Amino acid sequence: MKILVAGKSGQVATALDRAAPPPGLPDYRLVCMGRPHLDLGRPDTLAAAIAAEAPDILINAAAYTNVDKAEAEEDQARRINADGAAALARVAADRDIPFLHLSTDYVFDGTKADPYVEDDPVGPAGAYGRSKLDGERAVLAACPKAIVLRTAWVYSPWGHNFVRTMLRLGRERDALRVVGDQWGNPSYAPDIAAGLLGICARIAATGWQADYAGIFHLAGEGETSWHGLACEIFSVAAGHGHPPPEVAAITTEEYPTPAARPANSRLDTGKAARVFGVRLPHWRDGVADCVDRVLQAA
């Protein structure tokens, strides 16, 4: 089986490129392709680029992900996250291959008290979430074999993310203030990559099944706030001899940002477990591995 990944330098694409073969896919070949060879901003070029690789499965890990900057660049975010994603989905449909598309918890408004399930009403609070929601709808309309996978709070040992930012700030400051009233599922990019490959392995084993199409949640198990995540990061770092800073919990109102964030974007991941047999590890396990790798590399 050949898997083509749209995206090359992002956190999940990097994790996919470095992932070990999952059980059930011992002989798979994975190719990550980004700009300029595969550019979601140039949809007319996608069909030829994908035809040259002739994949059996297409994964879209490319996206515009700057949540705050999207408030001023909504057209650009939509061009990548909606129009580009739709163009990829149409190519997958033309080739009659499964299309796995990553989306986000930010499609929800955050007012629900419990974790969100896949068919809960959506209502993005910002431009980034709107662009991703439009992408979900366009992908599902364009490709009968589309699997939309919402994830959340992605972090990894590489790239720009909350874990790496906290470790840097912890070295620079004795005290930090971190939002404590936004709740979600921190998701480790290598775990997301393993989950995506697990879905590919299930498709390879069973062939395409009608219940594979649609929306699923693929995020780390457990839940926490940004403050709770920061405290866990520094607890793990302390085991490496790094004295932790004081971390005070603050409200969203005390840390204004250009884009509104949902107060609750916790995702219920039971559907992916039932349909694909895929469930990501607990977020604390990912934090431990991520912090270890970052500090060892430093």
C-alpha positions in Angstrom: 0.0 0.0 0.0 1.2 3.5 -0.9 0.1 6.4 1.3 0.6 10.0 0.1 0.6 12.7 2.7 -0.3 16.3 1.7 2.0 18.3 3.9 5.7 18.0 4.7 6.8 20.3 7.5 3.8 20.4 9.8 3.7 18.5 13.1 1.5 15.6 12.0 3.2 15.3 8.6 6.6 15.1 10.3 5.3 12.5 12.7 3.9 10.4 9.8 7.2 10.7 8.0 9.0 9.4 11.1 6.5 6.8 12.2 7.2 3.1 12.4 5.1 0.7 10.3 2.0 -0.2 12.2 0.7 -3.8 12.6 -1.1 -4.7 9.5 0.9 -2.5 7.2 4.4 -4.0 7.2 5.2 -3.2 3.6 3.6 0.2 3.2 5.3 3.1 1.6 4.6 6.6 2.7 5.5 9.8 0.9 5.1 13.3 2.3 4.8 16.0 -0.3 4.5 19.7 0.4 5.1 23.0 -1.5 6.1 23.6 -4.2 5.4 20.1 -5.5 2.0 19.8 -3.8 0.5 23.2 -3.0 -3.1 23.5 -1.8 -3.0 27.1 -2.8 -2.7 26.0 -6.4 -5.5 23.5 -6.8 -5.1 23.1 -10.6 -1.7 21.5 -10.0 -2.9 18.8 -7.5 -4.2 16.2 -9.9 -1.0 15.8 -11.8 1.2 15.7 -8.6 -1.0 13.0 -7.1 -1.2 11.0 -10.3 2.6 10.9 -10.5 2.7 9.2 -7.1 -0.4 7.0 -7.7 -1.3 6.4 -4.0 -3.7 3.9 -2.5 -4.7 6.4 0.3 -4.4 10.1 0.5 -4.0 11.9 3.8 -4.3 15.7 4.1 -2.1 17.0 6.9 -1.6 20.4 5.3 -3.4 23.4 6.7 -3.3 27.0 7.6 -3.1 26.7 11.4 -2.3 30.2 12.8 -5.5 30.7 14.8 -4.9 34.4 15.6 -3.4 35.5 12.3 -6.4 33.9 10.5 -8.6 36.7 11.9 -6.8 39.1 9.5 -6.2 36.5 6.8 -9.5 34.6 6.6 -9.4 34.5 2.8 -6.0 32.9 2.9 -7.0 30.4 5.6 -10.1 29.5 3.6 -8.1 29.1 0.4 -6.0 26.4 2.1 -8.3 24.9 4.6 -11.5 24.8 2.5 -10.7 25.3 -1.2 -7.4 23.4 -1.2 -8.9 20.6 0.9 -11.9 20.3 -1.4 -9.6 20.1 -4.5 -7.6 17.3 -2.9 -10.9 15.5 -2.0 -12.0 15.7 -5.7 -8.8 14.2 -6.8 -9.2 11.3 -4.3 -12.8 10.8 -5.6 -11.7 10.8 -9.2 -9.1 8.1 -8.3 -11.6 6.2 -6.1 -9.2 6.1 -3.1 -9.9 6.9 0.6 -9.1 10.4 1.7 -8.2 11.1 5.4 -8.6 14.8 6.2 -7.5 16.4 9.5 -9.8 19.0 11.1 -10.1 20.7 14.5 -12.0 21.0 17.7 -12.3 24.7 17.0 -15.4 23.9 14.8 -17.3 24.0 18.1 -18.4 27.1 20.1 -17.4 25.6 23.4 -20.7 26.1 25.3 -21.5 22.4 25.8 -20.9 21.1 29.3 -19.8 17.6 28.2 -17.3 16.4 25.6 -18.5 16.9 22.0 -19.6 14.0 19.9 -19.3 14.0 16.1 -22.9 15.1 15.3 -23.2 17.9 17.9 -24.1 21.3 16.5 -21.1 23.3 15.2 -20.5 27.0 15.6 -16.9 28.2 15.2 -16.0 31.3 17.2 -13.2 32.4 14.8 -12.0 32.6 11.3 -9.7 29.5 11.6 -12.6 27.4 12.8 -14.9 28.6 10.1 -12.3 27.8 7.4 -11.9 24.3 8.8 -15.6 23.7 9.1 -16.1 24.8 5.5 -13.3 22.4 4.6 -15.0 19.5 6.4 -18.2 20.1 4.5 -16.5 20.5 1.1 -14.4 17.4 1.6 -17.4 15.3 2.6 -19.4 16.6 -0.4 -16.6 16.0 -2.9 -15.4 12.5 -1.9 -17.6 9.5 -1.0 -14.6 7.9 0.7 -13.7 10.9 2.9 -12.8 10.4 6.6 -12.7 13.7 8.5 -10.7 13.4 11.7 -11.0 16.2 14.2 -8.1 16.5 16.6 -7.1 19.1 19.2 -4.3 20.9 20.9 -1.5 19.3 18.8 2.0 19.3 20.2 5.3 17.5 19.3 9.0 17.6 19.8 9.3 19.8 16.7 7.7 22.9 15.2 5.9 25.6 17.1 3.6 24.3 19.8 2.5 24.8 23.5 4.9 22.3 25.0 8.0 23.7 23.3 6.9 27.3 24.2 6.4 26.4 27.8 9.8 24.8 28.1 11.4 27.9 26.6 9.5 30.2 28.9 10.3 28.0 31.9 14.0 28.6 31.2 13.5 32.3 30.9 11.1 33.2 33.7 10.5 32.3 37.3 6.7 32.8 37.1 4.1 32.3 34.4 0.4 33.0 34.0 -1.5 30.4 31.9 -5.2 30.2 31.0 -7.0 27.8 33.3 -10.7 28.0 32.0 -10.3 26.5 28.6 -10.5 22.7 28.5 -9.6 20.2 25.8 -7.7 17.1 24.8 -3.9 17.6 24.3 -2.9 15.4 21.3 0.6 14.2 20.6 1.5 14.4 16.9 3.2 10.9 16.9 0.1 9.4 18.5 -2.1 11.1 15.9 0.2 9.7 13.2 -0.1 6.2 14.7 -3.9 6.6 14.7 -4.0 7.6 11.1 -1.8 4.7 10.1 -4.0 2.4 12.2 -7.0 3.5 10.2 -5.1 2.9 7.0 -4.3 -0.6 8.3 -8.0 -1.3 9.0 -8.9 -0.2 5.5 -6.2 -2.4 4.0 -7.4 -5.4 6.1 -11.1 -5.0 5.4 -11.4 -3.0 2.2 -13.6 0.1 2.2 -16.7 -0.1 4.3 -19.6 2.2 4.2 -19.4 3.2 7.9 -15.8 4.4 7.4 -17.0 7.6 5.7 -17.9 10.6 7.8 -16.6 12.5 10.8 -14.6 11.1 13.6 -12.7 12.5 16.6 -9.1 11.5 17.0 -7.5 13.2 20.0 -5.5 12.3 23.2 -7.4 10.5 25.9 -8.2 12.5 29.1 -8.7 16.2 29.4 -7.1 19.2 31.0 -6.8 23.0 30.8 -3.9 24.9 29.4 -2.8 25.6 33.0 -3.0 21.9 33.8 -1.0 21.0 30.7 1.6 23.6 31.6 1.9 22.1 35.1 2.4 18.6 33.7 5.1 19.8 31.3 7.1 21.4 34.2 6.6 18.4 36.4 8.1 16.1 33.7 10.9 18.7 33.1 11.7 18.8 36.8 12.6 15.1 36.6 15.3 16.1 34.2 16.7 18.6 36.7 14.9 21.7 35.4 13.5 23.7 38.3 9.8 24.5 37.5 8.5 28.1 37.5 5.5 29.2 39.5 2.4 28.7 37.2 -0.6 30.8 38.1 -4.0 30.0 36.5 -5.7 33.0 34.9 -9.0 33.5 33.0 -9.5 33.9 29.3 -10.5 37.5 29.9 -7.0 38.1 31.5 -5.3 36.9 28.4 -7.0 38.4 25.4 -6.2 37.1 21.9 -7.3 38.2 18.4 -9.3 35.0 18.0 -11.8 33.7 20.5 -11.2 30.2 21.8 -13.9 27.7 23.0 -14.0 27.3 26.7 -14.7 23.6 26.2 -13.5 21.8 23.2 -13.2 18.3 24.7 -13.8 15.6 22.1 -15.5 12.2 22.7 -13.3 9.7 20.8 -15.5 6.6 21.2 -16.7 6.5 17.6 -13.2 6.1 16.1 -12.5 3.3 18.7 -15.7 1.5 17.7 -15.3 1.8 13.9 -11.6 1.6 13.4 -10.3 0.1 16.7 -8.2 3.2 17.1 -7.8 5.1 20.4 -4.9 7.5 21.2 -2.9 7.2 24.4 -3.5 9.5 27.4 -2.3 13.0 26.9 0.1 12.7 29.9 1.9 9.8 28.2 2.5 12.0 25.2 3.7 14.9 27.3 6.2 12.7 29.1 7.7 11.4 25.8 7.6 14.9 24.1 9.4 16.7 27.0 12.0 13.9 27.3 12.7 14.2 23.6 12.9 18.0 23.6 15.2 18.1 26.5 17.4 15.3 25.3 17.8 17.1 21.9 18.7 20.3 23.7 
